[in-house]
Amino acid sequence: MTQIIKTLAEVSDRYDALFVDLWGCVHNGVTAFPDAVAALQAYRADGGKVILVTNAPRPHAGVQQQLTRFNVPEDAWDAIATSGDSARSAMFRGTVGSKVWFIGQPHDQNFFAPLELIDDPVDITQVPLEQAEGIVCTGPEDPLADPDVMRPQFLYAKQKGLKLLCANPDIVVDRGETREWCAGALAALYTEMGGESLYFGKPHPPIYDLARRRLSALGVDVPDDRILCIGDGVLTDIRGAMGEDLDSLFITGGLAATETKTDTHPAPEALAAYLQKENVSPTYNIGFLR
């Protein structure tokens, strides 16, 4: 039977750093979870480092502003690594060409803001699909619409051999009580149709490399066996941790609350069945971060 814990403090002294997912763990897309904030504050007070590792398709500065709006205090974390940061680096290196067709919402236009960390960045221009050399996707234009609405455009793009840069591998996310589609759903559809999708967030290696660099920039040297990954997505957070050979803590009360029958804590038998079905093995499980 997989191990279930009640509080982070039960195991936190085994780790010097946490890689913590945001949506579904620290906040719900509307406001912070007080117990999660308190747990991270306590961990940092004991000397631990907290790197927020999120599949947000935007620069980390934008995520920091969002955290302020959601009432997540700055003393609950040390640094932020976003899939947007990883994907932007690839884009400005020319991974999908210089003329790109953009799929996303207006508030994600800051994805194209200049990136000074790269020498001789590619000059990126947004163009119609017919003129594009590649695709940049931060998410659906309408997050409530079925991803299948993109099939006609994706068929044309696939025939042109365009690569799709996916800035957020998440399939869905819960904003309060509403479930929304993410860029990962569109990338999965494009791949299913025979197109090539490039991923830069969890569970893929680039974002973990970025998280380790953010940790190192704090002036600490933390070996992998002293890092704990925390998240509510088995396909992203837990598989990503497994791929990096890092320990993980699965938040069962997030995306999989129904499947794991989580009220305050997950039902052990339901949790075991769900993990077996998804073929994942988190080190620990907890209903909610606390």
N, C-alpha and C positions, 0 to 999 in steps of 0.2 A: 504494500500500500504506500502510495506517495506521501511524503511528509508534509503535514499541515502545521503551520505556526500561527500564533495569535497576534504577535507584535514583531516589528522589525528588531527590537532590542534583544529578542531571544537569540539572534544570530549575528547581529551587527558587529560584535567585537571580533569576529573572524575576518573582517574586511577593512581595508584602509580607504577604499573608494567605492562609490556607487555610480553606476550608469543608469539613470532613472528616466523612464518614459514620462511624458507629460499628460497627454489627453487620456482620461480614464484612470489615471493613477494619482496625479497631483491636482488636476482640475477636470471639469466636465464640459469644457468649451464655453462655460458661462461664468463659473466662479470656482474658487479654490475649495479643496476638501480640507477642512481644518485639521483633522487627525493626521492626514498625510503631511501637511506643512509642519505640524508639531514634531512628527517623527524625524523629518529631515533636519529640523533645527536642533533637536537633541543629538542626532548623530554628528552634526558639525561641531556642536559644543564639546563633544568628546574627542575632537581632532580629526574626524573623518572628512573626506572630500566628496562633494556631490557634483557630478557632471550630468546636466540634463541633456538627454540624447533623444531627439524628437524627429519624426518624419515630417515636420512642418516644411512646406515647400517655399521657404523664404529665408532671408538672411537672419542670423541670430539676433541682430539688433531689433528686428521687428518682433521676434518672439519675446524678447525682454520687455518691450513695450506692452505686448499682450499680457504678459504675466502681471504687470502692474495693474492693468485693468481688471484682471481676475483676482486681485488681492493676494497674489503669491509674493511674500516678502523676500527681499534680496538676501536675508540671512538664512534662507532655506536652501541655497545653492551657491556653487562657486563659479561654474562656467557652463556655457551652452554649446552643443554641437547639433546642427540641423542638417537634414537631408538637402535642404535648399543650398546650404553652404557647399556641400560636396558636389551637387549637381551644377551649381554656378561655376565652380572651378573647371569642371569638364566642359561646360558650354563655352567658356571664354578661351579654352584651349582648342576649340574648333571641332569638338567631338561630333557634332551634328551639322557642321558647316557654318557659314556666316549669315545665310538668309534662312530664317526659321519661321515656321507657322506656329503660332502660340495658341494653346488651348488652356483656358483658365479664366479667372474672374478679374475684374479691373483692379481689385485691391492687391493682386499679386504681381502688378507691373514692376514693383521694386526688385523682382527677381533679375531684371535686366540692368539694375544700377551698376555702375562701374566697379570692378573688382581690382584693387590695387596690388593684391598679393601676387599677381601673375605678371611675369615679364612679357611684353609684347602681346597683350591679349587680342584675340580676334575681334574685329569690329562687327558686332551683331546687329542685324536689321530684321525687323518683323515684317513679313510679307504674306500675301495670300497663299493658300495651299498650292495653287498652280505654279507659283514661282519659287517654292521652298526647296531648300537642300536638306532640310531635316525638320523635326517637330520637337517643340518644347512643351511639356504638359505639367502644369502645377495642380491641375484638378479639373473637373467638369465645369463648363460654363453654368450649368444648373445642377447642383449637387443632389437634387431630389429626382432628377430624370434618370431613366434606365440607360446604362451605358450603351445599349444597343442602338441608340439614336445616332451614334457615330459610325455605324457600319459603312454607309456610302462613302464618307470622307476617308475612312481607313482603307477601304478597298482601293481607292485611287492612290493613296499614299503608298500602300504596299506594292502596287504595280510600278510605281516610280522608284521603289527601292529605298524609301526614306527611313531613317532610323528615328525612333521616338525616345527622347530623353525624359524619363519619369522622375519628377522631383519629389514624389511622395509615394512609396510603394504600398502604403495602407490601402486596403480594399474599401473599408467603411470606417466611419467614426461616429460616435454618438455625441451630438451637440444638445446638451440637456436631455430631453426625452425623445429627440428626433434623430433618426439614423440617416447619415448622409454618405453618398458615394465619394470616393477619393480618386486621386490620379492612378493609383495602382489598379483600380478596376478597369480603367481605360487601357492601361498598358497591357493588362492580362488579355483583354479583348483583342488588341492589336497583335499580340503574340499568337493567340489562338487562330487568328485569321492568316497567319503566315508572315507577319511583319516582325521587325527586330526592335525590341524594347531594351533600353539601357537603364539600370536601376542604381541609385546612389544612397538610398536610405536603408534602414533595417529591413531585412536581415542580411544585407549585402556588405562586404568588407569595407568599402570606402568610408562609411560613416563611423565605423569602429576605429579605423586609423585616425580619423579626425578627432574622435573622443579621446583617444590616447594622447594625441598631440595637445589637446586642451588641458588634459591632466598634467602632462609633463611641463607645460607652460606655467603651472602653479608652483613649480620648483620642487616637486616630489617625484620620487621614482617608485612606482607601485607595480609589483609583479602581477601577472595575470591571475594567479591563484589568490590574490587579495582584492580582486574586483568582483563585485556582485551586480548583475544586471537585473533591473526591476521593470516589469511591464505587464500589460493586460492582453497583449496580442500574441497568441501562440505561433502564428505564421511569421511574425516580424520580431518581436522581442525575444521570445524563447528560442525559436530556431536560429535567430541571429547569435544569441549567446552560445548555443550549442556549437554553431559553426566556428566560433572564435575560441572554443574550449574554455568558456567563462561560466561560473556559477550563475544561477538565475533564481529569481523569486517571481512566481506567477501570481498576478492580481486577478483572482477568479471573479470578483464582483464587477468587472468592467464588461468587455465585449462578450464574455462567455458566462455572464451571470445566470442566464436561463439554463444553459447546458450543464453547468456545474451545481445548479440548485443553490446558489449562494444567497443567503439572507444576511446574516452576520458572518458566517463561515460557510465554506463549501461543504456539500454533502459528500463524504468520502467516496462512496460507491459511484456517485454521478461524476465526480472529479476523475476518478480512476478510469472510468469508461470513456470520458471525453479525451483524456490524454492519450489513451490507447488508440482511439479513433484518429486523432491528429498525429500520432506517432512522434510525440515529443516527451521529453523527460526533464522538467524543471527540477532544480535542486530542492526548492521549497515552494510552498503554496500558501496564500493568505487571502482571506476574503477581501479586505481593503487595506491599503497601506496605512499603518497606524503605529 
